[in-house]
Amino acid sequence: MTAHPGQIERLAVSSHWDRYGWLMAVVWMIFLAYPVIALLRSGAAQGWIATGWVALIVFAAMYVIGFVRGSRGGGGLGSPPVPGQWTFFAVLVVCAGLSVPAEGPIALSFLPFIMSFASYGLTRAAHWITSVTAVLITAACIFLLPGGTSYFALLVVVTLLGVVNTVSTWLIIRSAQAERLGIELATSEGREALARDVHDLIGHSLTVVQLKSQLAARLVDADPERAKAELAAITALTGEALDAARATVAGARSATLDEQLARSGEALAAGGVALQVEGASDALSPAQALTASWILRESTTNVLRHSAARRARVTVAPGRLVIEDDGRGLDGGETAVSEGSGIRGMRERAAAAGAVFGIGPAAGAGTRVEVRW
């Protein structure tokens, strides 16, 4: 499929996690086979057995729905829980309790689900309280109930699950913290680069303005026409410097990769270049997307200024950003100015983000810019 000017082709679909994340919850439903077997063999009153079946069905539904809500909403694991998650948790606990009269000690099989829900969807305090309580309840059943030692394996499972949940959630939280630090570092480096650019721009412009104003002051009596020309040049120079400073600051506000993809599509379309986008921006982490957005902006400028291209393609994949065009290529276009045209800045920005920057000929014709983490 070919994209026309003014149109950006989106070949990617929604996040795989959004589409298939529910499988992570459903796959564990197999362990509810134990309560099912207990209900089928239960000798309790029919009312309690019916209550047990209803509680089991509600428990399974609430666990899956709550798990998916939490994962898609971004709650838990260091972030505030998604609204309503505490209600889901309470319903899970109540359903497990209502199953006890019909199932007996087998109702302990609900504990691993409740523990995982608290660990991954609620708070760290809820994780610790739920995990410790689950271990104590299981141990109490083993040592206090007649024949309870037959459930010793379940105590091992519950204890190991508590350890696994503790370690895995700690690692996930640390990873998220590292991600945030990476974004803050990239933002800080971007601000420093912006400060340098503005300093160099204004410093150069003010130096020239100072020299021209001194010259105009000397010529105002001896050569009024020449003095007027110098004053006109000062006016033009200050206007250009102001526009350049505004453009530099505005460019630094490009926050997200999605926004930059849209802006690049509009800019290229205005220049008669059709843009095709393959992949989704969420294939990159937030820190990676910040660097990718900046490099995409610079590459778009180069395509418009130097390539004489008719088509461009942006590919976003896990740990990779590729920008290609069908223009004049390395010998006649973008890199004919060596490390100019922002290429040095892109290389430095990629290196600061821990990525490898490469620029070379595209397949067939044109130029290919690639950033790989």
Secondary structure as GFF3:
##gff-version 3
##sequence-region A 1 373
A	DSSP	beta_strand	8	10	.	.	.	ID=ss1
A	DSSP	alpha_helix	16	20	.	.	.	ID=ss2
A	DSSP	alpha_helix	22	26	.	.	.	ID=ss3
A	DSSP	three_ten_helix	27	32	.	.	.	ID=ss4
A	DSSP	alpha_helix	33	41	.	.	.	ID=ss5
A	DSSP	alpha_helix	46	73	.	.	.	ID=ss6
A	DSSP	alpha_helix	85	103	.	.	.	ID=ss7
A	DSSP	three_ten_helix	104	110	.	.	.	ID=ss8
A	DSSP	alpha_helix	111	121	.	.	.	ID=ss9
A	DSSP	alpha_helix	124	144	.	.	.	ID=ss10
A	DSSP	three_ten_helix	148	151	.	.	.	ID=ss11
A	DSSP	alpha_helix	152	222	.	.	.	ID=ss12
A	DSSP	alpha_helix	224	252	.	.	.	ID=ss13
A	DSSP	alpha_helix	257	270	.	.	.	ID=ss14
A	DSSP	beta_strand	274	278	.	.	.	ID=ss15
A	DSSP	three_ten_helix	281	283	.	.	.	ID=ss16
A	DSSP	alpha_helix	286	302	.	.	.	ID=ss17
A	DSSP	pi_helix	303	307	.	.	.	ID=ss18
A	DSSP	beta_strand	311	317	.	.	.	ID=ss19
A	DSSP	beta_strand	320	325	.	.	.	ID=ss20
A	DSSP	alpha_helix	343	352	.	.	.	ID=ss21
A	DSSP	beta_strand	356	361	.	.	.	ID=ss22
A	DSSP	beta_strand	367	372	.	.	.	ID=ss23
###
